[in-house]
Amino acid sequence: MLHTHHLQPHLLFLSPHSHTVSFPFPSRTTTSHSPRFPVTSIRRGSFSLRFRNRGRASVTNAVANGGTEHQKQPVNRAYPFNEIEPKWQRFWEHNRTFRTPDDDIDTTKPKYYVLDMFPYPSGAGLHVGHPLGYTATDILARYKRMQGYNVLHPMGWDAFGLPAEQYAIETGTHPKLTTVRNINRFRTQLKSLGFSYDWDREISTIEPDYYKWTQWIFLQLLKRGLAYQAEVPVNWCPALGTVLANEEVIDGVSERGGHPVIRKPMRQWMLKITAYADRLLEDLDDLDWPESVKEMQRNWIGRSEGAEMEFCILDSDGKDKDIKIIVYTTRPDTIFGATYLVVAPEHPLMPSLVSIAQSKHVEDYVDLATRKSDLERTELQKEKTGVFTGSYAKNPANGEAIPIWVADYVLGGYGTGAIMAVPAHDSRDYDFALKYDIPICWVVMPDGKSVDFGKAFIGEGINVNSSNTLVGLDINGLSSKEAALTVIEWAEKCGKGKRKVNYKLRDWLFARQRYWGEPIPVIFMNDSGETVPLCETDLPLILPELDDFSPSGTGEPPLSKAVSWVKTVDGLSGRPATRETNTMPQWAGSCWYYLRFMDPHNSKELVGKAKESYWGPVDVYVGGAEHAVLHLLYARFWHKVLFDIGVVSTKEPFQCVINQGIILGEVQYMAYRDQDGNLISADSPDCLNERKLEIIPAEKVMKSGDSFVLKENPNIRLHARAHKMSKSRGNVVNPDDVVSEYGADSLRLYEMFMGPLRDSKTWSTSGIEGVHRFLGRTWRLIVGSPLPDGTFKDGTVSVDEEPTLEQLRCLHKCIAKVTEEIEATRFNTGISAMMEFLNAAYKWDKHPRSVIEAFVLLLSPYAPHMAEELWSRLGHKKSLAYVSFPKANPTYLKDSTVVLPVQINGKTRGTIEVEETCTEEEAFVLASRDEKLSKYLDGQSVKKRIYVPGKILNVVLDRKNSKVGVQ
């Protein structure tokens, strides 16, 4: 386990004014004679605020510049977050506030397991997009703790990965050193944001104590025939002498160096995920996942029902050869319309199909196909290409000879690696047939409708041109479904085919020719080549240390260089053997980590049965939509295997999945210049010609209708767009900078306030300033205005008085709304409710302690640092982390107010909101205080008042002194 804790330098320099209540902290050095720092003033609304620059920036700069201090300008803060946040982060860490008991947990209480998709610790650290999901899960975790749940909210690191190995190759730095350094940085950043993780459960996939159990799972798969070896095409770069991952290949060449890449068969480990295809599909229905994610998984699994049909190859005389091509089709009803076959370039029968005349053409085409990825080959928009093999096959339904083509859009790994092409009823086949002048035969017509012969008819209908009495097959006049069943029955009876369920899902390639991964725990006997799994007692198989991580150049993985490690003996027989030198893919460690969090220190089991039974499954799992298919599918596969062998008690690992949106960089405004350097409007036709783009600073831009224009020349319309944050665009926002300027609570609150959690959002610095002001107003409402020296007095300005009915109603409406919105993960509208409460509270003359305490508890999941500080100032000696979350009293949620029209001398001049039980005197007082009505009543003599409760108040003035109507 990695438990190296680093505080950021600025967290070590605290003002003694931050300690208003005595709490036990780790030992630290403080001075009682801290020098005064410059005082600066700003004015916000009706409040004059004074803040002192505590010297944080200058101290940090002094460290960075070898002791030479460069004093920055004083920083104006809406409240002293720079003192509060480090204080409470230290308190939580010292007291292990969020530790979930391991062995002495009360299992009679309800549980709540909320999990983030754990991050890969890249060298770049966090950007402001990362905390979006982390803040959401933290709000849920804090809320559930306050509701009395046992909460499991851990964090760890998916630490094996290609970037660290690439960096190691380039610099000679061992990937573990780089990875541990990155983990330390990530951990520090996460702690600075106040996330309530149980750091005692921290795990990392690169630690032997963890990957011991990843290797153990592999052995269980191997025992059950779910792990096997096969020759599989990989991305091989001859110039670099290495296998490349898909992301390292761009347009057929290596990302590094631009060298040609080909597809080359190599021995690989495969996991038989296809054996679980039906269960993976069926169990989706019971999950509380986004429907789009479930649909993506259904499409990836791609279950289809159809038939395998046999097509006999013909010799040069048109007679049957003893070779058959088997094709899979979901439309056996269209077999009479099959006018050609297509086989994949890697089809095993290819050598038997190519004629001498076509051999050179086919060879060149196949060579070109090996340079493409499966994704490139099957891209829908790509123009389909192919080459005639020179051979023919016999259509089993009509006996006609049809040509056999080779085309790269057919994959050897899907179905049988061959298809029957029916151009009249498949759009792809239709385009291909037109291009290569292949016959098109219509065999299905829409029922009762005319057909457009200018394109393929892909729907179902009534069969025509589909009869051959010689083979006993007649499906004319049948519907497509009836015809398909008839063809399958005929094929099975005649031995020409069979019913078949097929899947797009392929077995999982589970090997990488890389160093930085989990070693695969098998050996190969030198004398027989037999594959022998390691004994479970020999786990973990430790990854050996290497000084040279570069590719071997021969196709052998880098681990082959660890000669003394590779050469071994079988523990049982003592015979010489060789270790597997491939490593597991990065997916391996992330397939089961959620289980290890339940029991992270167990050295005897992957997870204890009692703990798994209590904590499983994960209640809420939050992460990016980019993991909607592979990660979730692989984790579900492993979980089902573990369920079958009794390790877990649930069929599924994650009951609810939430995909947070992405945060885009700030809007960029682009201007266009023509060839002469003149600015032109974005809607000008000249923009279509050669022009240059120029970024315009936001302060030079203004909104005009639905467009953005230059302030100095509104005729120049600009192009405005927000892009995904990336280094190349220079629009990455570092959360460290935001925390330094506005505080962690402001960042947390802003990311939740930007919009619905699941939507993509655009970062705006002015937006975070708004929520920062809200927190400042909250602080001043409860603590009061600052003292002349910029500090704040101890305690709060709340009073020990009973709240009014109006205050109780305002509070409980806020409680009800915030509770509802947290439960529904609509965090932005929950914040809006708190803002509305704050606006109302500012109008009160007094602020009862009971109301303020309840509001602080509502705020705490969102802004935990401020809430903890306010809670302690309210006189509480313990953290609020486990204090009961407020509950709305239905009594105060009833809307018992009415809008009362107010007339002056019989003419309606406005309305006031009053209680249903409001008296005449109370209504008149409210009218007199109303901004609009008071100008008619101030200084006037009232002759009489006419009051109908809940209906109207009519004030009759003494006309001798009345000024009604005088504006």
Protein Blocks (a to p, Z undefined) as FASTA:
>chain_A
ZZbdcddfklmpccfklmmbccddddddddfkbccdddddddehjbccddddehlmmmmm
mmmnoopacdddddddfbdfklmmmmmmmmmmmnommbccfklccfkbccdddddddddd
dfklpafklmmmmmmmmmmmmmmmmnopacdddddddfbcfklmmmmmmnopafklmmmm
mmmmmmmmmmmnopacdfklgccfkbmklmmmmmmmmmmmmmnopaccddddddddfkno
pacdfklpgghiafbhoiacdddddddddddfklmmmmmmmmmmmpccdfklmmmmmmmn
opacddddddddddfkopacfbdcddddfblmlmmmpcbdcddfklmklmmmpcfklmmm
mmmmmmmmmmpcfklmmomklccddddehiacddfklopacdddddfkbcfkgojlpacd
dfklofklmmmmmmnopacddfbdcehiacdfkbccfbdcddehiacfknopafehiafk
lmmmmmmmmmmmnopaccddddfbdcddfbdcdfbdcdddbdddfklopacdddfklpcc
dddddfblcdehnopafklmmmmlmpccdfklopacdddfbdcdfklmmmmmmmmmmmmm
bckbmbdfklmmmmpccfbdcddfklmmmmmmmmmmmmmmmmmnopamcfbfblbacddd
dddddddddddddfkopacdfkbfklmmccddddddfklgccehjbccdfklmklccddd
dddddfklopaccfklmmmmnojklmmmmmmmnpcfkbccdddfklmmmmmmmmmmmmmm
mnopcdfkopacehifbdcddddfklmmmmmmmmmmmmmmmmnopaklmmmmmmmmmmmm
mmpmbdcfklmmmmmmmmmmmmmmlmmmmmmmnopabdfklgccddddfklmpccbdcdd
ddeehiafbdcdddfklcfklmmmmmmmpmklmmmmgopacfbdcddehkaccddddfkl
pcghiZZ
